[in-house]
């Protein structure tokens, strides 16, 4: 057969070879089918480790307790015992190395997350003692009168 | 010249012969049978108690900071919806900023900066529903990914490979629960992954640690002694949009028909 018949075939073969070569270079070597099979498992397994390596920012109340046992015991034995330190004090990452890393939220808006009165029959919100922020001492920080670590006590300095 | 009889016989033989190796491989792969028999490790599932949720939004705040989702961008991996059913039969639903700052008013956010006031006396019932990725057993978001950038791990969590995602957005369209979005900084698909970096270290997710009311819990479905597994198996729980066949693995206690 004449060469002009074969020539397009060579071109096609060259393109196929190029695609395979590019694939070899571009696709990570560990890319393949994982435990979840062909439909849900195609991935680069090293990515799982990358997600596991994400830094933990909220270090939990157990971490705070190591140094601030007095504060921990006070809040945990109060009606606010269900609230964790980092909800108001900010994530513990970088503390105590950098004391400024903690960003304490003392705003009224923080307290009204739970204590804005919502008469919602059917949710736990109904049972929480609530206020109308527009009428209950507007402009004043809640901690002026209420001690957040133990709401039974009064004032910011107990 | 081949006779009709022998043509039929031979073609059946060839077709059958071709089919055998495939079916044999599928039926008698000992490795796969063994793997399915004793599955080790966890299968993470989530339990949300909507009766306990008070809509404070600490879970949303904790999630956004823990997982570095830009705080002021209106995207979030988890959010809390408020459902207010009034006596005229209407259901009012809102979730301002995903309830990152909780719910600041009794008025319902109806978008474009407008609010709809609701009188306390008109409320028939009202409640809060936290939402997050369902880590489905049949994740449609994974199926539609054209490059294998999103996948399910052996413990059931659906992850996104940020280096491999091309940002086509098919998965965002494919998720019936709307839990996926584009990450404003990395410009790739983003979703809740049950705080994979925390649960694999034996910690709780950031939203669970932030929740003061025990409305959120995580468990291992392969461990029959797990308290969350026991609740899912023995108590009345429900899932979102079961009719889609996605087999969602976030279970809800105290569901109401208004929840979508």
Interface residues (C-beta under 8 A of the other chain):
Chain A: X28 X31 X34 X35 X36 X39 X40 X41 X42 X43 X44 X47 X48 X50 X51 X52 X53 X54 X55 X56 X57 X58 X60 X82 X83 X84 X86 X87 X90 X91 X109 X112 X113 X114 X116 X118 X119 X120 X121 X122 X123 X124 X125 X128
Chain B: X35 X50 X51 X52 X53 X54 X55 X56 X57 X58 X61 X62 X65 X66 X67 X84 X101 X102 X103 X104 X105 X106 X120 X123 X124 X125 X126 X127 X128 X138 X139 X142 X143 X145 X148 X149 X150 X151 X152 X153 X154 X159 X161 X162 X163 X164 X193 X196 X197 X198 X200 X201 X203 X204 X206 X209 X210 X212 X213 X214 X215 X256
